Amino acid sequence: MRPGNNTTINAGKHTITSDKGVIINNPTAASYTNFKNLTINGGIWKNSSSSGLAGTMMRISYASNISINNATVYTNYKGHGIELISCSNVVVNNCTLKAQGKCSKTCVEEQLQIDLSSPTTAPGLYRLSKKLCNGTPCKNITVKNCTIQGARGICANFAGAGNESKYRKARNYHSNITIENCNVTGISAEAIALFNTKSATVKNCRITTKTPKSRNSYSVGLAVAYQKGSAPKATTKTKNVISLTNNTVKGGQQGIFVRSNASKKLGTVIVSGNTVSAKKGKKNAIKVLSAKKVKIAKNKTKKW
């Protein structure tokens, strides 16, 4: 389906099967308002293969005011149930995203991908027009009341190295990502990974990675990391806050891990009221590094 602006799809309890993906839009301009006002209600969305699509089932790009509610989306571990590229004001509510087939021990693909537009992160857009790949990030993304299981569960992505380094600047950072009341599981990588995200809230979630601790950083339950490049200025104002509260997190190397590998520290990082377990031991359950201001309080930590 290629819906236009101001569209509502009421799929109810119906099953929609495709030999490819199920929802896509092809933007014509690199603007959040290029595509707007899409609502998807319900539906069981599947690929015709019993092992699911090794691609993207719902790809929405350069869009605003998007709402996906009560949908169940199946795809292969190598694919994405929902991919948001350069989007603003999106709500994914009460959805189930579940991987099918076999998961390799080294797979790092996520069922819900929050992406910026670059040639490697959005090759489909690059094939449409090089002008669409200008590094625009996502902002104001809310994921709530969802059950998500994949190699990774949820990931806010970043650009690669080499020629992609120009998309690792402050203007390319995601902002205002909210994940609440969700059950998120990673099978071979982090359950939730928020890369190059300057402001986010994760609260009241159950977050588990089943990845062995031998996978090192990929075995973290909830990871927040700035990657190498010129990051946003480290400010403690509300617009630059990472808040991780009241979650139950189980990880390998760490349960919660926050770090900057970039030119600047993170702003304010709040870790409070969580129950956090790490297979590597209680002392490794919570690690917060490279932040200008850190508030860690009232957490329970243990070995898993």
Protein Blocks (a to p, Z undefined) as FASTA:
>chain_A
ZZdehiacdekjaccddfbdfbdcddfbdcfklpghiaceejidddfbfnbpabdfbdce
hiehiadehiacdddfkbcfbacehiahiadehiacddehjddfkbcbdfbdcddddfkl
mmmlmmmomklmnopacehiacehiacddfblbdcddddehjlmmmmcfklpcehiaceh
iacddfkbcfbdcehifbdcdehiacddfbdfklmmmmpfbdcdddedjdddddfbfklc
ccdehiacddfkbmbdcddfbfbdcfbdcdehiacddfkbjklmpccehifbdcdehiac
ddZZ
